[in-house]
């Protein structure tokens, strides 16, 4: 089980396809992971509704979601190696 105390951030991507490939690679290697999805267009908890009033003109909507992938600290080096080995598959 991955907790806040035993996890380490592996990678952050803004593309759903890339995070899907990363998840598949980790799953195939038997590495547990957690994903935190941050919606850049959701209202901020500190400024209620501030983002909801802005328009999307000129914004790249593909960058509106941030996928932060965490693994156990003990699995980090192996997971990092897998991502580096498959860099072109992920980010190609």
C-alpha positions as CSV (number, residue, x, y, z in Angstrom):
1,X,0.0,0.0,0.0
2,X,1.3,3.4,-0.9
3,X,1.0,6.2,1.7
4,X,2.1,9.8,1.8
5,X,5.0,8.7,4.0
6,X,6.4,5.9,1.8
7,X,5.8,7.4,-1.7
8,X,7.9,9.4,-4.1
9,X,6.9,11.4,-7.2
10,X,8.0,9.5,-10.3
11,X,6.7,11.8,-13.1
12,X,4.2,14.5,-13.9
13,X,2.6,14.6,-17.4
14,X,-0.2,16.6,-18.9
15,X,-1.3,14.0,-21.5
16,X,-3.8,11.2,-20.9
17,X,-2.2,8.9,-23.4
18,X,1.2,9.3,-21.8
19,X,-0.1,8.6,-18.3
20,X,-1.9,5.5,-19.7
21,X,1.4,4.2,-21.2
22,X,3.2,4.8,-18.0
23,X,0.6,3.1,-16.0
24,X,0.7,0.1,-18.3
25,X,4.5,-0.1,-18.1
26,X,4.4,0.0,-14.2
27,X,1.6,-2.5,-14.1
28,X,3.5,-5.0,-16.4
29,X,6.5,-4.7,-14.1
30,X,4.4,-5.3,-10.9
31,X,5.1,-1.8,-9.5
32,X,2.3,-0.3,-7.4
33,X,1.5,3.4,-8.2
34,X,-1.0,6.1,-7.3
35,X,-2.1,8.9,-9.6
36,X,-3.1,12.4,-8.5
37,X,-5.1,14.2,-11.1
38,X,-5.1,18.0,-10.8
39,X,-7.7,19.8,-12.9
40,X,-6.3,23.2,-13.7
41,X,-9.8,24.6,-14.6
42,X,-11.4,23.6,-11.3
43,X,-12.1,26.3,-8.7
44,X,-9.3,27.0,-6.3
45,X,-10.1,26.1,-2.7
46,X,-8.5,29.4,-1.6
47,X,-10.3,31.6,-4.0
48,X,-13.8,30.2,-4.6
49,X,-14.7,30.2,-8.2
50,X,-11.8,32.2,-9.5
51,X,-10.9,29.8,-12.3
52,X,-14.5,29.3,-13.3
53,X,-14.8,32.9,-14.5
54,X,-11.9,32.8,-16.9
55,X,-12.4,31.9,-20.5
56,X,-10.4,29.3,-22.4
57,X,-9.5,31.5,-25.4
58,X,-5.9,30.9,-26.3
59,X,-5.4,28.1,-23.8
60,X,-4.2,24.7,-24.7
61,X,-7.0,22.5,-23.2
62,X,-4.7,19.4,-23.5
63,X,-2.7,21.0,-20.6
64,X,-5.8,21.5,-18.4
65,X,-5.1,18.2,-16.4
66,X,-2.0,17.3,-14.6
67,X,-1.2,13.7,-13.9
68,X,1.2,13.2,-11.0
69,X,2.3,9.5,-10.7
70,X,3.7,8.3,-7.4
71,X,5.5,5.0,-6.5
72,X,6.8,3.5,-3.3
73,X,10.2,4.9,-2.4
74,X,11.6,1.4,-2.5
75,X,10.4,1.0,-6.1
76,X,11.5,4.4,-7.3
77,X,14.8,3.5,-8.9
78,X,13.3,0.5,-10.8
79,X,10.3,2.6,-12.0
80,X,12.6,5.4,-13.1
81,X,14.8,2.9,-15.0
82,X,11.7,1.6,-16.8
83,X,10.5,5.0,-17.8
84,X,14.0,6.0,-19.1
85,X,14.2,2.7,-21.0
86,X,10.8,3.4,-22.6
87,X,11.2,7.2,-23.1
88,X,10.5,7.1,-26.8
89,X,7.4,4.9,-26.3
90,X,6.0,7.3,-23.7
91,X,7.0,10.7,-25.1
92,X,7.8,9.7,-28.7
